[in-house]
Amino acid sequence: MQATSTLDRPPAPPEASSRTWRKAFHDISAGARQRQLWAHLGWQDIKQRYRRSVIGPLWITISMGMTVTALGILYSQLFDQNLAEHLPYLAVGFIVWGFVSGCLNDGTEVFIQNEGLMKHLPAPLSVHILRLVWRQTLLFAHNLVIYFIVLAIFWMPITWTALMAIPALLLIMASGAWVALLFGIVSTRFRDIPPVVGSLMQLIFFMTPIVWNADILEEKGGNMSIAKLNPLFHYIEIIRDPLLGENLVMTNWIVVGCITLAGWALALFVLRNYRARVTYWI
């Protein structure tokens, strides 16, 4: 049998050679190492939004605080809830919802909006994902001030269980990353995805126990399991329970953990197969 040298072999197609797990994982690791880049860009996104504003990013807290106060007073009266209990419940839920919805809505356009930067500054796709998650984390930190203000108003103590909000936030950040990565790549190919996701998120908001308490379903003779079928319910609860001093429900953590693992598996599969096409689709 005659041996064939490597020079005689036809070169692998560029697209096929890029579809490897090694390059997919290298994209993630290379993006994580460029921390200064995505951290700086994420902070600049917030500064640019409030450029020439007198109080700058404090508008984030003020606007969120006004919304929480208005909705808290309204829905506490509609559902006959104690304002001292309902307002903290709504405040934490609204803050977490802002992070989750921000990762999903902005994630659908994370590569589309960065078209110019991606074409002139070659960088791993994960840089733009980490930039988005970091920006949403900064917004979350700004809005968390409302939580402490509400605690001070109603003289609510902070218990040691509040520390469990830290790993809960890290878990939600991991989920926000795979959501942005998955929907970001798909949206570059199918431009109908962003408006569809935006419309669905408005519907899901009213179906998620944020402005209304899930316990109301049982009080009205309904089934609370209906609320638990909503995956976002578990994401909110893993942070809301410790911040409000409630007992941790392991079911919520298990559901969020399983969704995170399954989501990352799907996102990595899409990254492996379509990473090289993103710059052409945008």
C-alpha positions in Angstrom: 0.0 0.0 0.0 1.4 3.4 -1.0 1.7 5.9 1.7 0.2 9.3 1.2 2.0 12.4 2.5 0.1 15.1 4.3 1.0 17.5 1.5 -1.1 15.4 -1.0 -4.2 15.4 1.2 -6.9 17.9 0.4 -7.2 20.6 3.0 -10.2 20.4 5.3 -13.0 22.9 4.5 -12.7 25.9 6.8 -16.2 25.5 8.1 -15.7 21.9 8.9 -12.4 22.5 10.6 -14.0 25.1 12.9 -16.6 22.7 14.1 -14.6 21.2 16.9 -15.3 21.0 20.7 -11.7 22.2 21.2 -12.3 25.5 19.5 -15.7 25.9 21.2 -14.1 25.5 24.7 -11.2 27.7 23.6 -13.6 30.5 22.7 -15.0 30.3 26.3 -11.6 30.2 28.0 -10.1 32.9 25.8 -13.0 35.2 26.5 -12.8 34.6 30.3 -9.1 35.5 30.2 -9.8 38.9 28.5 -11.5 40.1 31.7 -10.2 43.7 31.4 -11.8 44.0 28.0 -15.3 42.8 28.7 -15.4 44.4 32.2 -14.4 47.8 30.7 -16.9 47.5 27.9 -19.7 46.5 30.2 -19.0 49.5 32.5 -18.8 51.8 29.5 -22.3 50.6 28.4 -23.8 52.0 31.6 -21.8 55.2 31.5 -22.7 55.8 27.9 -26.4 55.3 28.6 -26.4 58.1 31.2 -23.9 60.4 29.5 -24.2 64.0 30.6 -26.7 63.1 33.2 -26.3 64.9 36.6 -26.8 61.8 38.8 -25.7 59.3 36.2 -26.4 55.6 36.9 -28.4 56.5 40.0 -31.3 56.9 37.6 -31.3 53.1 37.5 -32.1 52.8 41.2 -34.5 55.7 41.1 -36.6 54.4 38.2 -36.7 50.9 39.7 -37.6 52.3 43.1 -40.5 54.3 41.8 -41.9 51.3 39.9 -41.6 49.0 42.9 -43.3 51.5 45.2 -46.2 52.2 42.8 -46.8 48.5 42.0 -46.3 47.5 45.7 -49.0 49.9 46.9 -51.4 49.0 44.1 -51.2 45.2 44.2 -51.1 45.1 48.0 -54.5 46.7 47.9 -55.8 44.6 45.0 -54.9 41.3 46.7 -55.5 42.5 50.2 -51.9 41.9 51.3 -50.0 43.5 54.1 -47.7 46.2 52.6 -44.9 45.4 55.0 -44.8 41.9 53.6 -45.8 42.4 50.0 -43.5 45.3 49.2 -40.2 43.4 50.0 -41.6 40.4 48.2 -42.3 42.4 45.1 -39.0 44.4 45.4 -36.7 41.4 45.4 -38.8 39.7 42.7 -38.7 42.7 40.5 -34.9 43.2 40.9 -34.2 39.5 40.0 -36.6 39.7 37.1 -34.7 42.8 35.7 -31.5 40.7 35.6 -33.1 37.6 34.0 -35.2 39.6 31.4 -32.2 41.8 30.7 -30.0 38.8 29.9 -32.6 37.3 27.6 -33.8 40.4 25.8 -30.4 41.9 25.3 -29.0 38.4 24.6 -31.0 38.0 21.5 -29.3 41.1 20.0 -25.9 40.8 21.7 -24.1 40.0 18.4 -26.3 42.1 16.2 -25.7 45.3 18.2 -22.0 44.6 18.2 -21.7 44.1 14.5 -19.2 46.9 14.0 -17.0 45.9 16.9 -17.0 42.3 15.9 -15.8 43.0 12.4 -13.1 45.5 13.4 -12.0 44.0 16.6 -11.7 40.2 16.3 -12.4 38.6 19.7 -14.0 35.4 21.0 -17.8 35.4 21.0 -17.8 34.8 24.7 -16.3 38.3 25.2 -19.6 39.9 24.2 -21.5 37.4 26.3 -19.5 38.2 29.4 -19.8 41.9 28.7 -23.6 41.5 28.7 -23.7 39.5 31.9 -21.3 41.9 33.6 -23.5 44.8 32.6 -26.6 43.2 33.9 -24.8 42.3 37.2 -23.9 46.0 37.6 -27.5 47.0 37.0 -28.5 44.3 39.6 -26.1 45.8 42.1 -27.6 49.2 41.6 -31.1 48.0 42.0 -30.2 46.0 45.1 -30.0 49.3 47.0 -33.8 49.3 46.9 -33.9 46.0 48.8 -31.9 47.6 51.7 -34.0 50.7 51.6 -37.2 48.6 52.0 -35.6 46.6 54.9 -34.8 49.9 56.6 -38.3 51.3 56.2 -40.0 48.2 57.6 -37.3 47.4 60.2 -36.7 44.0 58.7 -33.6 42.1 60.0 -31.1 40.5 57.8 -30.5 36.9 58.7 -27.6 34.6 57.9 -29.6 32.9 55.2 -29.2 36.0 53.1 -25.6 34.8 52.3 -27.2 32.1 50.2 -28.2 34.8 47.7 -24.5 34.9 46.7 -24.3 31.4 45.2 -27.8 31.9 43.9 -26.7 35.0 42.0 -23.7 33.1 40.6 -26.0 30.4 39.4 -28.3 32.9 37.7 -25.3 34.6 36.1 -24.2 31.2 34.7 -27.7 30.8 33.3 -27.7 34.3 31.9 -24.5 33.5 30.0 -25.9 30.4 28.2 -29.2 32.1 27.4 -27.4 35.0 25.8 -25.0 32.7 24.0 -27.7 30.4 22.6 -30.3 33.1 21.7 -27.6 35.4 20.4 -26.3 33.0 17.9 -29.7 31.9 16.8 -31.0 35.4 16.4 -28.2 36.4 14.0 -29.6 33.8 11.6 -33.3 34.3 12.4 -34.0 38.0 13.0 -37.6 37.3 14.1 -36.3 35.9 17.4 -35.8 39.2 19.2 -39.3 40.6 18.8 -40.8 37.2 19.6 -38.8 36.9 22.8 -39.7 40.4 23.8 -43.4 39.7 23.4 -43.2 36.4 25.3 -41.3 38.0 28.2 -44.1 40.6 28.6 -46.6 37.7 28.9 -44.4 35.6 31.2 -43.9 38.6 33.5 -47.6 38.5 34.5 -47.6 34.7 34.8 -44.6 34.8 37.2 -45.2 35.5 40.9 -43.6 38.9 41.1 -46.3 41.5 41.6 -48.6 38.7 43.0 -47.8 36.2 45.6 -47.9 32.5 44.7 -49.6 31.7 48.0 -52.7 33.6 46.7 -53.4 30.6 44.4 -53.9 28.4 47.4 -55.9 31.0 49.3 -58.3 31.3 46.3 -58.7 27.5 46.1 -56.3 27.1 43.2 -53.2 24.9 42.7 -49.8 26.4 43.5 -48.1 23.9 41.2 -49.3 26.0 38.3 -46.8 28.7 39.3 -44.1 26.1 39.8 -44.4 25.0 36.2 -42.9 28.4 35.3 -39.1 27.9 35.2 -38.5 31.6 36.1 -40.4 31.1 39.3 -37.6 28.9 40.6 -34.9 31.4 39.4 -36.5 34.2 41.4 -37.2 32.1 44.5 -33.6 30.9 45.0 -32.6 34.6 45.6 -35.9 35.9 47.1 -36.1 33.2 49.8 -32.7 33.9 51.4 -33.0 37.7 51.1 -36.4 37.6 52.8 -35.3 35.2 55.5 -37.4 32.4 54.3 -36.5 28.7 54.4 -34.6 27.5 51.4 -36.5 25.1 49.1 -34.1 22.6 47.5 -36.6 21.9 44.7 -35.9 25.4 43.4 -32.2 24.9 43.4 -32.4 21.5 41.8 -34.6 22.8 39.0 -32.3 25.8 38.3 -29.2 23.6 38.4 -30.7 21.1 35.9 -31.8 23.9 33.6 -28.4 25.5 33.8 -26.6 22.3 32.9 -29.0 21.4 30.1 -28.8 25.0 28.7 -25.1 25.0 28.7 -25.0 21.7 26.9 -27.3 23.1 24.2 -25.4 26.4 24.0 -22.0 24.7 23.6 -23.4 22.5 20.9 -24.7 25.6 18.9 -21.4 27.4 19.6 -19.5 24.4 18.2 -21.5 24.2 15.0 -22.2 27.8 14.2 -19.4 29.9 15.9 -17.7 30.6 12.6 -20.9 31.7 10.8 -21.9 34.4 13.2 -19.7 37.1 11.6 -21.2 36.3 8.2 -24.8 36.3 9.5 -24.5 39.7 11.1 
